[in-house]
């Protein structure tokens, strides 16, 4: 199974926010630069994370992004289910539809494997992902100088 680019960006952003102090609330642009993703992609992902209650975004002076308690301690498997969706791994009903769809066992096997993938991540949190050696690397990420 391969995660979407959007999910990859969401995890990078959440991990970056997880290692920052309470008073260090970067902007979306700053986080995008630190994790090396385009600002427009990061902005869409931050909006989705905010909708899921993982990130809090404040505007104005003293504003910025911060990871919520739920974002730090919630199940990684649950977060990935929300970000990826739990649809079929293969598109049996596409155009043209698969001729085996009425008697195929592959779709069920792939769905079971997908759930095992998510279940293996259920016990982890974003907080777990940023322990050493990852946390120090995330802290040392710097934004690239602007031209």
Order of alpha helices (4+ residues) and beta strands (2+ residues): alpha-alpha-alpha-beta-beta-alpha-alpha-alpha-alpha-alpha
